Amino acid sequence: MTILTLIEHEQGAIDPQTLSMLTAARGLAQEQGWPIHAVLIGADVAGLADGLGDYGVTAVHLIEQDNLDAYAPAAWAACVVEVMGAEKPTAVIGTGTERSNEVMAHIAARADLPFAANCLEIQPDEDAWFVTRVRWGGTLREEARLYGSPKLLTIAALGIEPEPEPGGAPEIISVVPDLSDDDLLVRVVSRIEPEREGISLTDAPVVVSGGRGVGSAEGFAVLEELAGLLNGAVGCSRVVTNNGWRPHAEQVGQTGARVAPELYIACGISGASQHMSGCAGAKHILAINNDPEAPILMKADTAVIGDLHEVIPAIIAEIRK
């Protein structure tokens, strides 16, 4: 009775959302008395295994090959399926990210098993597991029964704080997968980093985000000033990127970045469900809007009804004092 977890990593570091997933998986494993294993795939990634013991991982199935130096969804799935055949886990769990969901979908197709994505709650049972998961960009919660063996699912880890606990070094189990050329047909071949200054959107403790109500590209200057004072980053809604006011890299929402800052300041944003799915992990939401009927006010912890071009300068003035 083992939980097998999929480890996402990028540029020599484990993805923070994967650590959140491991925190949730550890809670489930402790409740059931099950050990946690991990599958770590890549080239020269052995060093990433050391810290996994602090998240309850007792064994790491290490798959290191030069041709796995970049993300390749079908190849990753083939590696996990091979480990599944050897270990016969009770469940295989990934993170509710685009990459893990893609890999898990490949695994489900290869193993002919059902797959539940973006789960919030998990209740194991002998036959079917009861899960509550996010649907339709975060606007719905679905209660479902997950059948099959092993259970395949991902955890919507955004908003779960990674909580390491001192643990021993996990056992390393080297695996040499049998991969075909077809498995490596789709893979990342290069990276083009966006030009960025200061803290990144997904790492910022404060995000100051603007929508249609900002009015223009020039209107974002005051948002940039506020974000700078709060050691934060500037985000925006989809309509802003569609209008060419800000780059797509700053878009928050279902088709943009998903963020989980301590404070999300939404300026002139109506609060469409697609946008709210991107900031649902925020600890606190402050909405500044001149429309008292804006949907975002139902989600905000605090709201200021007024013209953002008057409210934000007033906030900046008080901070500077």
C-alpha positions, 0 to 999 in steps of 0.5 A: 500500500504505497502512494507514488508521487510525481516530482516536477522540477525546473532549472535545477529546483523542485517546483514549489507547488510539488512541495505543496502536493507532497505536504497534502500527500503526506497528510493522506499517507499518515492517516492511512499508514502508507509510505510515500515514494517519488518518481524523479525524472531528468538528467543530473537530478539526483541532488534534488532527491535529498530534500524529499525526505523532509516531505515524507518520501521514503524512496525515490525512483530515480530515472536519469538519462541524457535524453530526459534533460527537458520535459517530455510528457509521453516519456515521463508517463512511460517512466511512471508506468514502468515504476507502477508495474514494478511497485504496484502502488495504491495511488499515483499522485501529481500536482494540479499543474498543466504539466502534471495533469498532462503527464497523468493523462498520458499515464491514464491512457497507457494504463486504461484507468480513470484519472481525477484532476485538481482534487481538493479533498480525498477520502480513500475507501476500499473500492472507490475513493471519494474526491472533491475537485475543481472544475470549470476554472474554479467556479464549481466543486465536483464530488465524484467517486474515483475507481480503478487500481491504482488511483490516478489523481492530481492535487490542486496544491495552490494555496497549500503551504509547503510544510517540511518536517525533518526526515531521513534521506530517502532510499534511491532506486535507480530505474532504466526505462525502456523508451521509444523514439515516439516517447520523445517526439514531443519535448521541450527543446529550448526556453525563451525567458521573458524580460523581467525586472524585480520579483516574479509574478508567481513568487511575489508576496503582493500582486497589484493587478489591473483590469479594464478599469485602469483605462490604458497602458499608461494607467498602469504606472500608478500600479507599478509604483504601488507594487514597488512600494510593497515589494510586489509584482504587477498582474493584469486581466485578460482584457488588458493583454488583449488590448496590448496594454501589458504582456501576456506573462503578467496575465492572471487567470485560467489562461494565464498565471495562477498566483497565491500571494499574501495580498492580491490587490485587484484594481478595476477588475470585474471578477470574471470566473476565469480571472478569479481561478488565477487568484483563488489561492490568494490569502487576502483579496483587496478589490478597488472598483467604482462598481458596487455590483462588480462580481469580484466584491463577493470574493474580496476580503476588503473592498474600496468603492471608488475611482482607482485613479484616486484611491491608489495615489491616496494609498501610495501617499499614506505608505510613503508617510 
